[in-house]
């Protein structure tokens, strides 16, 4: 079976993305029903805390990496012409 055919098909990608998002939502909803009596930190008692924490941490990593790349790696367009 050739997986490239599936991943090149836009309708399959749309269905796969919807299934992925559905699983993510179901996991956060299921977190509401998990008892949290042994929570150590304040955030652990909140439903979906680690999902939100992971999303915010990922955004911060991307923003910091892009800003560091723009600051130290990228050069002006006229860098090699000077």
N, C-alpha and C positions, 0 to 999 in steps of 0.2 A: 504494500500500500504506500503510495507516494503522498506524504503529508504536505508537500509544497502546493499541490493542487487545492487542498482545503484552505490553506492560509492565504492563497492568492485570490480566493473567491470572496468578493465583498459581502455577499449575503451570509456566508459562514462566519466571517469576522463580526458582522453585526449581531448574529445570534450568540456567538461565543462571548462577546462583550456584555450582552444583556444577561446571560447566565452568570458571568463573573460578578456583575453588579448585584444580581439577585442573591447570590451566595454571600456577598459582603453584607448586604442589608439583613439577611437572615441571621448571620452571626452576631451582628450588633443587637438585633431584637432578642436573640436567645440569651445574650448577656444580661438582659433585664431580669430573667428568671433564675439566674445563678445566684445562690446565696452568697452574701459578702460579709459574713460575720467575722471573718479573720482578716479583714483589710487592715493593713498597717498604716498606709498613707491615706490622706484625705481623698485623693483622686481615685483610689482603687475602689471606693464604694460607689462611685458614679457609673452608671451604665454606659458602655462604649468609651470609657476613658482611654484605654490603650489604643483603640482605633484612632481617636482624635489626636492623642499624643504622638503616635507614629506618623500620622499625616502631617502634623505641624512640624515635627522633627525633619521629615523628608523635605518639606518646603524650605526650611531653614538651611539645610545642607545644600540644596540646589541654589538658593540665593547667594549663600556665602561662596560657593564654588564659582558661580558666574561672576561675582564681583571680584574675586581674586584673579580669575582668568583675565578679566578686562583690565585690571590694575597692573598685573605683572607680565602677562604673556602676550597680549595683543599689542601690536605696534601701529603707529599711524600709517596711512596709506602711502605717504611719501617717504617712509623710512629707508627703503632701498634706493630711492632716486637721489637722495642727498649725497 
